[in-house]
Amino acid sequence: MIDGESMEARRRYGHPYSFKNFARILIACNTDPTIVKMDSNMKRRIIYCPFRENFERRADTELESTLEEESLGIFIWALHGLRRLLLR
């Protein structure tokens, strides 16, 4: 689902209606999700972005303290993103 595009949906046994989606759905997982009914409509909605980097050998042992030091900046960054989302 792409934000800002008009989509058509229908409640079960109901009339179709249009709506504008305002967010993307992202799924981050270690294995591909199991989708029982993978038809052509579902295939065109899913975009796989493989991430082949492995960080197990390069683990940051100081990550918790680094994030704590940067927490205010991360929070402000998140608020800016929320403002952009609400304006759309």
C-alpha positions as CSV (number, residue, x, y, z in Angstrom):
1,M,0.0,0.0,0.0
2,I,1.5,3.3,-1.0
3,D,0.6,6.4,1.0
4,G,-1.6,9.0,-0.8
5,E,-3.0,6.6,-3.4
6,S,-6.7,6.1,-3.6
7,M,-7.7,2.5,-3.0
8,E,-11.0,0.7,-3.4
9,A,-12.2,-1.7,-0.7
10,R,-15.3,-3.5,0.1
11,R,-16.7,-4.9,3.4
12,R,-17.9,-8.4,3.1
13,Y,-21.3,-8.4,1.3
14,G,-21.2,-4.6,1.3
15,H,-20.8,-1.8,-1.3
16,P,-17.3,-0.8,-2.5
17,Y,-15.8,2.4,-1.1
18,S,-12.6,4.4,-1.8
19,F,-10.1,5.5,0.8
20,K,-6.6,7.0,0.8
21,N,-4.0,5.1,2.7
22,F,-1.6,7.1,4.8
23,A,1.1,4.6,5.8
24,R,3.1,1.8,4.4
25,I,3.1,-1.6,5.9
26,L,6.5,-3.0,6.5
27,I,7.4,-6.5,7.7
28,A,10.9,-7.2,8.9
29,C,11.5,-10.9,9.5
30,N,14.3,-13.5,9.3
31,T,12.4,-15.8,7.0
32,D,9.8,-15.1,4.3
33,P,6.3,-14.9,5.6
34,T,3.9,-17.7,4.6
35,I,1.1,-16.4,2.5
36,V,-1.5,-19.0,1.8
37,K,-3.2,-17.4,-1.2
38,M,-0.4,-15.9,-3.3
39,D,-2.3,-14.7,-6.4
40,S,-1.2,-12.0,-8.9
41,N,-2.8,-9.2,-6.9
42,M,-0.8,-10.2,-3.8
43,K,2.4,-10.5,-5.8
44,R,2.2,-7.0,-7.1
45,R,1.7,-5.6,-3.6
46,I,4.7,-7.3,-2.0
47,I,8.2,-6.0,-2.6
48,Y,11.0,-8.1,-1.1
49,C,14.1,-6.1,0.0
50,P,16.7,-8.7,0.9
51,F,19.2,-7.7,3.5
52,R,22.2,-10.0,3.3
53,E,24.4,-8.4,5.8
54,N,25.2,-10.4,8.9
55,F,26.1,-8.4,12.0
56,E,26.6,-11.2,14.5
57,R,30.4,-11.0,14.3
58,R,30.4,-7.2,14.6
59,A,28.0,-6.8,17.5
60,D,28.2,-3.3,19.2
61,T,28.7,-4.0,22.9
62,E,28.2,-0.4,23.7
63,L,24.9,0.0,21.7
64,E,22.7,0.5,24.8
65,S,24.8,3.4,26.1
66,T,25.1,4.9,22.6
67,L,21.3,4.9,22.1
68,E,20.8,6.4,25.5
69,E,23.2,9.3,24.7
70,E,21.4,9.8,21.3
71,S,17.8,9.3,22.7
72,L,16.8,13.0,22.5
73,G,17.9,13.3,18.9
74,I,16.1,10.0,18.0
75,F,12.9,11.3,19.7
76,I,13.0,14.6,17.8
77,W,13.6,12.6,14.5
78,A,10.6,10.5,15.3
79,L,8.4,13.6,16.0
80,H,9.4,15.1,12.7
81,G,8.4,11.9,10.9
82,L,5.1,11.9,12.8
83,R,4.4,15.5,11.8
84,R,5.1,14.7,8.1
85,L,2.8,11.7,8.3
86,L,0.0,13.7,9.9
87,L,0.3,16.5,7.3
88,R,-0.1,14.0,4.5
